[in-house]
């Protein structure tokens, strides 16, 4: 997408929501009720405690909750942090959270689990770089300092290749 296509897509989505408010809020309410029901009846308290900080980071990613120089900003607006937040939150929710839900905290210190976690973070990091490169014009206009804006496109690609190489290396080490 170029910036104009992205803005047009956002405008169409916003117009749809404006034209279908009742449906939108009904679906959102049902989804929230489903999440609350699931949390109460199917998720243990330990897992909910681990979900809270992950959820807070996820909300703060899009909603201005971080104080900065007399105003509130989103976590994604903190220079260079966006890609790391995505990688770590996805690593936590897809590797550590499922393990912690059925075990105690000491289990995450096992090498096999740490290998899987770090491999997941490196992989997500590497595959997120192209999206940041794709969105560079939009991010520059919105003054969001992503990795490609800070390092440049060529260096960002090199960093992504290094992350993928480390991902493969960790996989080989774990396999052997």
Steps between C-alpha positions, in 0.01 A plus 500: 500500500608853449396764749196616303364145462546446872314821585218408257471154653487653849237752384283221351530297819413805710200576278379141530520516880317834499225353278467179702551614857235274650644189331855603587426555868288184519784289357755671727279442806447133412874456445579664835238283672652191338847594620377570853301173505806307378727666755262423787417140413792364298818685598674453833593798720873454438450542125283809553776655711745446212248632248456832681844653421491360146154653455613832645793517257267406214254775591778756557633412154196665339355724773693797639579384856869591527591844639763681293598868519169618638278294268385142463637278223455143376776245554536468122599870493805436719791509252617156386292297745207396278656189343643381833161531671330298227768230514510468877122509552447232235782291649347529844147419390587211268781332698524600865134566581379152400782342701441720806129425500566142602831524685686709755738784415816288528412302188570796270868490600543165327735535200258334255226749585736799485627383160145483364414841648809676360459327164139620483599857590778502238271357232217746567754784508645395163164466325375831642786704348354482144171641625683791664684556171171491309349757737803733507327790318198487730718471812718794387192714445360402841846549657516140627868408522512136394812293441516578124471872571771486766742261323394534137349235277823320409621470861154392613508218245843398632367500858206281386738256330715488815188427708401219260855363512493498881157334484645221283813472716295464819286237329811302401647531848175382656469214254858382561 
